[in-house]
């Protein structure tokens, strides 16, 4: 069984039989596969945008969010400081966290009239300005995350 992971900004095919390149990869690359289910989707994304460190974090799920850090006992809990009860997953940060509501609202207002789903990457790839808005939003959120979490 093989899965695609982003390694140094390039799609890399990993085999779960051979063992993945990283001991922190999801067994099947579920985070990436959910957003970009085929290698053609990944290639199209690479054609449309520059792959940044923060976009790679969002695609792989390997970010400084507390849900991920708690898996490795780097933080004492996985709760978001916005309410101290919600698990701080990437989905929470991108779609729900009040701390980043303004960024999210700006992105949603851009996507809505264009008929583009604001959190479905393949949908955003049809319109470059919505893809740019999404990458700007996740870059701002993930760049601020260490400070927000005091980690």
PyMOL commands that place a pseudoatom at each C-alpha (Angstrom):
pseudoatom trace, name=CA, resn=UNK, resi=1, chain=A, elem=C, hetatm=0, pos=[0.000, 0.000, 0.000]
pseudoatom trace, name=CA, resn=UNK, resi=2, chain=A, elem=C, hetatm=0, pos=[1.438, 3.398, -0.986]
pseudoatom trace, name=CA, resn=UNK, resi=3, chain=A, elem=C, hetatm=0, pos=[0.565, 6.939, -0.043]
pseudoatom trace, name=CA, resn=UNK, resi=4, chain=A, elem=C, hetatm=0, pos=[1.696, 10.358, -1.193]
pseudoatom trace, name=CA, resn=UNK, resi=5, chain=A, elem=C, hetatm=0, pos=[3.414, 12.732, 1.207]
pseudoatom trace, name=CA, resn=UNK, resi=6, chain=A, elem=C, hetatm=0, pos=[4.935, 16.137, 0.654]
pseudoatom trace, name=CA, resn=UNK, resi=7, chain=A, elem=C, hetatm=0, pos=[8.651, 16.032, 1.376]
pseudoatom trace, name=CA, resn=UNK, resi=8, chain=A, elem=C, hetatm=0, pos=[10.553, 19.286, 1.033]
pseudoatom trace, name=CA, resn=UNK, resi=9, chain=A, elem=C, hetatm=0, pos=[7.694, 20.689, -1.002]
pseudoatom trace, name=CA, resn=UNK, resi=10, chain=A, elem=C, hetatm=0, pos=[7.548, 17.830, -3.521]
pseudoatom trace, name=CA, resn=UNK, resi=11, chain=A, elem=C, hetatm=0, pos=[5.126, 14.891, -3.704]
pseudoatom trace, name=CA, resn=UNK, resi=12, chain=A, elem=C, hetatm=0, pos=[6.820, 11.693, -2.601]
pseudoatom trace, name=CA, resn=UNK, resi=13, chain=A, elem=C, hetatm=0, pos=[5.377, 8.224, -2.850]
pseudoatom trace, name=CA, resn=UNK, resi=14, chain=A, elem=C, hetatm=0, pos=[5.825, 6.324, 0.405]
pseudoatom trace, name=CA, resn=UNK, resi=15, chain=A, elem=C, hetatm=0, pos=[5.121, 2.676, 0.945]
pseudoatom trace, name=CA, resn=UNK, resi=16, chain=A, elem=C, hetatm=0, pos=[3.651, 1.508, 4.229]
pseudoatom trace, name=CA, resn=UNK, resi=17, chain=A, elem=C, hetatm=0, pos=[5.205, -1.884, 3.486]
pseudoatom trace, name=CA, resn=UNK, resi=18, chain=A, elem=C, hetatm=0, pos=[8.718, -0.414, 3.261]
pseudoatom trace, name=CA, resn=UNK, resi=19, chain=A, elem=C, hetatm=0, pos=[8.026, 2.116, 5.977]
pseudoatom trace, name=CA, resn=UNK, resi=20, chain=A, elem=C, hetatm=0, pos=[7.512, 5.814, 5.556]
pseudoatom trace, name=CA, resn=UNK, resi=21, chain=A, elem=C, hetatm=0, pos=[10.270, 8.422, 5.323]
pseudoatom trace, name=CA, resn=UNK, resi=22, chain=A, elem=C, hetatm=0, pos=[9.105, 9.929, 8.603]
pseudoatom trace, name=CA, resn=UNK, resi=23, chain=A, elem=C, hetatm=0, pos=[8.016, 8.326, 11.846]
pseudoatom trace, name=CA, resn=UNK, resi=24, chain=A, elem=C, hetatm=0, pos=[5.352, 11.022, 12.251]
pseudoatom trace, name=CA, resn=UNK, resi=25, chain=A, elem=C, hetatm=0, pos=[3.470, 10.401, 8.990]
pseudoatom trace, name=CA, resn=UNK, resi=26, chain=A, elem=C, hetatm=0, pos=[-0.116, 9.292, 9.134]
pseudoatom trace, name=CA, resn=UNK, resi=27, chain=A, elem=C, hetatm=0, pos=[-0.208, 5.645, 8.140]
pseudoatom trace, name=CA, resn=UNK, resi=28, chain=A, elem=C, hetatm=0, pos=[-2.023, 6.379, 4.902]
pseudoatom trace, name=CA, resn=UNK, resi=29, chain=A, elem=C, hetatm=0, pos=[-1.341, 10.123, 4.477]
pseudoatom trace, name=CA, resn=UNK, resi=30, chain=A, elem=C, hetatm=0, pos=[-4.969, 10.757, 5.400]
pseudoatom trace, name=CA, resn=UNK, resi=31, chain=A, elem=C, hetatm=0, pos=[-4.697, 14.542, 5.788]
pseudoatom trace, name=CA, resn=UNK, resi=32, chain=A, elem=C, hetatm=0, pos=[-3.192, 14.979, 2.326]
pseudoatom trace, name=CA, resn=UNK, resi=33, chain=A, elem=C, hetatm=0, pos=[-5.440, 12.371, 0.725]
pseudoatom trace, name=CA, resn=UNK, resi=34, chain=A, elem=C, hetatm=0, pos=[-8.556, 14.073, 2.080]
pseudoatom trace, name=CA, resn=UNK, resi=35, chain=A, elem=C, hetatm=0, pos=[-7.638, 17.346, 0.363]
pseudoatom trace, name=CA, resn=UNK, resi=36, chain=A, elem=C, hetatm=0, pos=[-5.824, 16.036, -2.725]
pseudoatom trace, name=CA, resn=UNK, resi=37, chain=A, elem=C, hetatm=0, pos=[-6.915, 12.452, -3.361]
pseudoatom trace, name=CA, resn=UNK, resi=38, chain=A, elem=C, hetatm=0, pos=[-4.902, 11.844, -6.528]
pseudoatom trace, name=CA, resn=UNK, resi=39, chain=A, elem=C, hetatm=0, pos=[-1.357, 12.509, -7.674]
pseudoatom trace, name=CA, resn=UNK, resi=40, chain=A, elem=C, hetatm=0, pos=[-2.879, 14.583, -10.490]
pseudoatom trace, name=CA, resn=UNK, resi=41, chain=A, elem=C, hetatm=0, pos=[-4.477, 16.871, -7.888]
pseudoatom trace, name=CA, resn=UNK, resi=42, chain=A, elem=C, hetatm=0, pos=[-1.093, 17.316, -6.225]
pseudoatom trace, name=CA, resn=UNK, resi=43, chain=A, elem=C, hetatm=0, pos=[0.600, 18.059, -9.543]
pseudoatom trace, name=CA, resn=UNK, resi=44, chain=A, elem=C, hetatm=0, pos=[-2.061, 20.624, -10.391]
pseudoatom trace, name=CA, resn=UNK, resi=45, chain=A, elem=C, hetatm=0, pos=[-1.564, 22.356, -7.036]
pseudoatom trace, name=CA, resn=UNK, resi=46, chain=A, elem=C, hetatm=0, pos=[2.194, 22.476, -7.670]
pseudoatom trace, name=CA, resn=UNK, resi=47, chain=A, elem=C, hetatm=0, pos=[1.524, 24.024, -11.067]
pseudoatom trace, name=CA, resn=UNK, resi=48, chain=A, elem=C, hetatm=0, pos=[-0.835, 26.668, -9.649]
pseudoatom trace, name=CA, resn=UNK, resi=49, chain=A, elem=C, hetatm=0, pos=[1.063, 27.817, -6.578]
pseudoatom trace, name=CA, resn=UNK, resi=50, chain=A, elem=C, hetatm=0, pos=[4.395, 27.813, -4.829]
pseudoatom trace, name=CA, resn=UNK, resi=51, chain=A, elem=C, hetatm=0, pos=[4.462, 25.250, -2.069]
pseudoatom trace, name=CA, resn=UNK, resi=52, chain=A, elem=C, hetatm=0, pos=[5.433, 26.921, 1.196]
pseudoatom trace, name=CA, resn=UNK, resi=53, chain=A, elem=C, hetatm=0, pos=[6.353, 25.497, 4.578]
pseudoatom trace, name=CA, resn=UNK, resi=54, chain=A, elem=C, hetatm=0, pos=[2.936, 26.436, 5.995]
pseudoatom trace, name=CA, resn=UNK, resi=55, chain=A, elem=C, hetatm=0, pos=[1.036, 24.969, 3.028]
pseudoatom trace, name=CA, resn=UNK, resi=56, chain=A, elem=C, hetatm=0, pos=[2.998, 21.741, 3.480]
pseudoatom trace, name=CA, resn=UNK, resi=57, chain=A, elem=C, hetatm=0, pos=[2.016, 21.758, 7.166]
pseudoatom trace, name=CA, resn=UNK, resi=58, chain=A, elem=C, hetatm=0, pos=[-1.644, 22.213, 6.255]
pseudoatom trace, name=CA, resn=UNK, resi=59, chain=A, elem=C, hetatm=0, pos=[-1.540, 19.460, 3.646]
pseudoatom trace, name=CA, resn=UNK, resi=60, chain=A, elem=C, hetatm=0, pos=[0.227, 16.918, 5.842]
pseudoatom trace, name=CA, resn=UNK, resi=61, chain=A, elem=C, hetatm=0, pos=[-1.306, 17.854, 9.188]
pseudoatom trace, name=CA, resn=UNK, resi=62, chain=A, elem=C, hetatm=0, pos=[2.201, 18.209, 10.655]
pseudoatom trace, name=CA, resn=UNK, resi=63, chain=A, elem=C, hetatm=0, pos=[1.841, 21.684, 12.153]
pseudoatom trace, name=CA, resn=UNK, resi=64, chain=A, elem=C, hetatm=0, pos=[2.274, 23.414, 15.495]
pseudoatom trace, name=CA, resn=UNK, resi=65, chain=A, elem=C, hetatm=0, pos=[-1.366, 22.908, 16.424]
pseudoatom trace, name=CA, resn=UNK, resi=66, chain=A, elem=C, hetatm=0, pos=[-1.866, 21.458, 19.893]
pseudoatom trace, name=CA, resn=UNK, resi=67, chain=A, elem=C, hetatm=0, pos=[-3.737, 18.370, 18.675]
pseudoatom trace, name=CA, resn=UNK, resi=68, chain=A, elem=C, hetatm=0, pos=[-0.642, 17.335, 16.708]
pseudoatom trace, name=CA, resn=UNK, resi=69, chain=A, elem=C, hetatm=0, pos=[1.866, 18.369, 19.402]
pseudoatom trace, name=CA, resn=UNK, resi=70, chain=A, elem=C, hetatm=0, pos=[-0.062, 16.515, 22.113]
pseudoatom trace, name=CA, resn=UNK, resi=71, chain=A, elem=C, hetatm=0, pos=[0.341, 13.233, 20.188]
pseudoatom trace, name=CA, resn=UNK, resi=72, chain=A, elem=C, hetatm=0, pos=[4.077, 13.473, 20.945]
pseudoatom trace, name=CA, resn=UNK, resi=73, chain=A, elem=C, hetatm=0, pos=[3.649, 14.779, 24.507]
pseudoatom trace, name=CA, resn=UNK, resi=74, chain=A, elem=C, hetatm=0, pos=[5.068, 18.180, 23.552]
pseudoatom trace, name=CA, resn=UNK, resi=75, chain=A, elem=C, hetatm=0, pos=[2.057, 19.909, 25.108]
pseudoatom trace, name=CA, resn=UNK, resi=76, chain=A, elem=C, hetatm=0, pos=[0.136, 18.844, 28.188]
pseudoatom trace, name=CA, resn=UNK, resi=77, chain=A, elem=C, hetatm=0, pos=[-3.224, 18.945, 26.394]
pseudoatom trace, name=CA, resn=UNK, resi=78, chain=A, elem=C, hetatm=0, pos=[-4.702, 19.427, 22.934]
pseudoatom trace, name=CA, resn=UNK, resi=79, chain=A, elem=C, hetatm=0, pos=[-7.116, 22.237, 23.877]
pseudoatom trace, name=CA, resn=UNK, resi=80, chain=A, elem=C, hetatm=0, pos=[-7.268, 25.486, 21.956]
pseudoatom trace, name=CA, resn=UNK, resi=81, chain=A, elem=C, hetatm=0, pos=[-6.652, 28.637, 24.042]
pseudoatom trace, name=CA, resn=UNK, resi=82, chain=A, elem=C, hetatm=0, pos=[-9.736, 30.209, 22.429]
pseudoatom trace, name=CA, resn=UNK, resi=83, chain=A, elem=C, hetatm=0, pos=[-11.997, 28.332, 24.865]
pseudoatom trace, name=CA, resn=UNK, resi=84, chain=A, elem=C, hetatm=0, pos=[-9.777, 25.737, 26.605]
pseudoatom trace, name=CA, resn=UNK, resi=85, chain=A, elem=C, hetatm=0, pos=[-12.214, 22.953, 25.708]
pseudoatom trace, name=CA, resn=UNK, resi=86, chain=A, elem=C, hetatm=0, pos=[-12.093, 22.430, 21.914]
pseudoatom trace, name=CA, resn=UNK, resi=87, chain=A, elem=C, hetatm=0, pos=[-9.354, 20.234, 20.467]
pseudoatom trace, name=CA, resn=UNK, resi=88, chain=A, elem=C, hetatm=0, pos=[-7.034, 22.457, 18.454]
pseudoatom trace, name=CA, resn=UNK, resi=89, chain=A, elem=C, hetatm=0, pos=[-7.080, 20.580, 15.157]
pseudoatom trace, name=CA, resn=UNK, resi=90, chain=A, elem=C, hetatm=0, pos=[-6.249, 22.201, 11.841]
pseudoatom trace, name=CA, resn=UNK, resi=91, chain=A, elem=C, hetatm=0, pos=[-9.936, 22.019, 10.927]
pseudoatom trace, name=CA, resn=UNK, resi=92, chain=A, elem=C, hetatm=0, pos=[-10.806, 23.924, 14.106]
pseudoatom trace, name=CA, resn=UNK, resi=93, chain=A, elem=C, hetatm=0, pos=[-8.188, 26.585, 13.373]
pseudoatom trace, name=CA, resn=UNK, resi=94, chain=A, elem=C, hetatm=0, pos=[-9.149, 27.021, 9.724]
pseudoatom trace, name=CA, resn=UNK, resi=95, chain=A, elem=C, hetatm=0, pos=[-12.940, 26.756, 10.084]
pseudoatom trace, name=CA, resn=UNK, resi=96, chain=A, elem=C, hetatm=0, pos=[-14.043, 27.612, 13.638]
pseudoatom trace, name=CA, resn=UNK, resi=97, chain=A, elem=C, hetatm=0, pos=[-11.500, 29.272, 15.940]
pseudoatom trace, name=CA, resn=UNK, resi=98, chain=A, elem=C, hetatm=0, pos=[-12.664, 32.776, 16.884]
pseudoatom trace, name=CA, resn=UNK, resi=99, chain=A, elem=C, hetatm=0, pos=[-9.039, 33.947, 17.090]
pseudoatom trace, name=CA, resn=UNK, resi=100, chain=A, elem=C, hetatm=0, pos=[-8.817, 33.722, 13.289]
pseudoatom trace, name=CA, resn=UNK, resi=101, chain=A, elem=C, hetatm=0, pos=[-12.393, 34.687, 12.459]
pseudoatom trace, name=CA, resn=UNK, resi=102, chain=A, elem=C, hetatm=0, pos=[-11.495, 37.826, 10.502]
pseudoatom trace, name=CA, resn=UNK, resi=103, chain=A, elem=C, hetatm=0, pos=[-9.091, 35.946, 8.207]
pseudoatom trace, name=CA, resn=UNK, resi=104, chain=A, elem=C, hetatm=0, pos=[-11.660, 33.212, 7.676]
pseudoatom trace, name=CA, resn=UNK, resi=105, chain=A, elem=C, hetatm=0, pos=[-14.473, 35.699, 6.984]
pseudoatom trace, name=CA, resn=UNK, resi=106, chain=A, elem=C, hetatm=0, pos=[-12.416, 37.568, 4.362]
pseudoatom trace, name=CA, resn=UNK, resi=107, chain=A, elem=C, hetatm=0, pos=[-11.638, 34.260, 2.640]
pseudoatom trace, name=CA, resn=UNK, resi=108, chain=A, elem=C, hetatm=0, pos=[-15.250, 33.049, 2.781]
pseudoatom trace, name=CA, resn=UNK, resi=109, chain=A, elem=C, hetatm=0, pos=[-16.539, 36.362, 1.380]
pseudoatom trace, name=CA, resn=UNK, resi=110, chain=A, elem=C, hetatm=0, pos=[-14.198, 36.021, -1.574]
pseudoatom trace, name=CA, resn=UNK, resi=111, chain=A, elem=C, hetatm=0, pos=[-15.166, 32.391, -2.262]
pseudoatom trace, name=CA, resn=UNK, resi=112, chain=A, elem=C, hetatm=0, pos=[-18.942, 32.659, -1.795]
pseudoatom trace, name=CA, resn=UNK, resi=113, chain=A, elem=C, hetatm=0, pos=[-19.902, 34.788, -4.811]
pseudoatom trace, name=CA, resn=UNK, resi=114, chain=A, elem=C, hetatm=0, pos=[-17.569, 32.748, -7.027]
pseudoatom trace, name=CA, resn=UNK, resi=115, chain=A, elem=C, hetatm=0, pos=[-19.277, 29.479, -6.057]
pseudoatom trace, name=CA, resn=UNK, resi=116, chain=A, elem=C, hetatm=0, pos=[-16.067, 28.066, -4.608]
pseudoatom trace, name=CA, resn=UNK, resi=117, chain=A, elem=C, hetatm=0, pos=[-16.032, 25.983, -1.436]
pseudoatom trace, name=CA, resn=UNK, resi=118, chain=A, elem=C, hetatm=0, pos=[-13.757, 27.927, 0.941]
pseudoatom trace, name=CA, resn=UNK, resi=119, chain=A, elem=C, hetatm=0, pos=[-12.176, 24.823, 2.496]
pseudoatom trace, name=CA, resn=UNK, resi=120, chain=A, elem=C, hetatm=0, pos=[-12.074, 22.374, -0.395]
pseudoatom trace, name=CA, resn=UNK, resi=121, chain=A, elem=C, hetatm=0, pos=[-8.680, 22.790, -1.989]
pseudoatom trace, name=CA, resn=UNK, resi=122, chain=A, elem=C, hetatm=0, pos=[-9.639, 21.157, -5.278]
pseudoatom trace, name=CA, resn=UNK, resi=123, chain=A, elem=C, hetatm=0, pos=[-12.536, 23.595, -5.650]
pseudoatom trace, name=CA, resn=UNK, resi=124, chain=A, elem=C, hetatm=0, pos=[-10.244, 26.555, -4.931]
pseudoatom trace, name=CA, resn=UNK, resi=125, chain=A, elem=C, hetatm=0, pos=[-7.763, 25.418, -7.548]
pseudoatom trace, name=CA, resn=UNK, resi=126, chain=A, elem=C, hetatm=0, pos=[-10.321, 26.437, -10.208]
pseudoatom trace, name=CA, resn=UNK, resi=127, chain=A, elem=C, hetatm=0, pos=[-9.890, 30.117, -9.269]
pseudoatom trace, name=CA, resn=UNK, resi=128, chain=A, elem=C, hetatm=0, pos=[-6.364, 31.385, -8.605]
pseudoatom trace, name=CA, resn=UNK, resi=129, chain=A, elem=C, hetatm=0, pos=[-7.531, 34.277, -6.424]
pseudoatom trace, name=CA, resn=UNK, resi=130, chain=A, elem=C, hetatm=0, pos=[-9.399, 31.933, -4.049]
pseudoatom trace, name=CA, resn=UNK, resi=131, chain=A, elem=C, hetatm=0, pos=[-6.383, 29.613, -3.893]
pseudoatom trace, name=CA, resn=UNK, resi=132, chain=A, elem=C, hetatm=0, pos=[-4.178, 32.606, -3.082]
pseudoatom trace, name=CA, resn=UNK, resi=133, chain=A, elem=C, hetatm=0, pos=[-6.655, 33.715, -0.422]
pseudoatom trace, name=CA, resn=UNK, resi=134, chain=A, elem=C, hetatm=0, pos=[-6.601, 30.236, 1.140]
pseudoatom trace, name=CA, resn=UNK, resi=135, chain=A, elem=C, hetatm=0, pos=[-2.803, 30.029, 1.172]
pseudoatom trace, name=CA, resn=UNK, resi=136, chain=A, elem=C, hetatm=0, pos=[-2.592, 33.550, 2.641]
pseudoatom trace, name=CA, resn=UNK, resi=137, chain=A, elem=C, hetatm=0, pos=[-5.110, 32.575, 5.348]
pseudoatom trace, name=CA, resn=UNK, resi=138, chain=A, elem=C, hetatm=0, pos=[-3.333, 29.369, 6.374]
pseudoatom trace, name=CA, resn=UNK, resi=139, chain=A, elem=C, hetatm=0, pos=[0.036, 31.111, 6.236]
pseudoatom trace, name=CA, resn=UNK, resi=140, chain=A, elem=C, hetatm=0, pos=[-1.210, 33.792, 8.650]
pseudoatom trace, name=CA, resn=UNK, resi=141, chain=A, elem=C, hetatm=0, pos=[-2.835, 31.255, 10.993]
pseudoatom trace, name=CA, resn=UNK, resi=142, chain=A, elem=C, hetatm=0, pos=[0.060, 28.800, 11.096]
pseudoatom trace, name=CA, resn=UNK, resi=143, chain=A, elem=C, hetatm=0, pos=[2.670, 31.558, 11.361]
pseudoatom trace, name=CA, resn=UNK, resi=144, chain=A, elem=C, hetatm=0, pos=[0.876, 32.950, 14.432]
pseudoatom trace, name=CA, resn=UNK, resi=145, chain=A, elem=C, hetatm=0, pos=[0.275, 29.557, 16.065]
pseudoatom trace, name=CA, resn=UNK, resi=146, chain=A, elem=C, hetatm=0, pos=[3.377, 29.297, 18.270]
pseudoatom trace, name=CA, resn=UNK, resi=147, chain=A, elem=C, hetatm=0, pos=[2.682, 32.708, 19.766]
pseudoatom trace, name=CA, resn=UNK, resi=148, chain=A, elem=C, hetatm=0, pos=[-1.037, 31.948, 20.172]
pseudoatom trace, name=CA, resn=UNK, resi=149, chain=A, elem=C, hetatm=0, pos=[-0.251, 28.700, 21.998]
pseudoatom trace, name=CA, resn=UNK, resi=150, chain=A, elem=C, hetatm=0, pos=[2.705, 30.056, 23.974]
pseudoatom trace, name=CA, resn=UNK, resi=151, chain=A, elem=C, hetatm=0, pos=[4.791, 27.125, 22.721]
for i in range(1, 151): cmd.bond("trace and resi %d" % i, "trace and resi %d" % (i + 1))
show_as sticks, trace
zoom trace
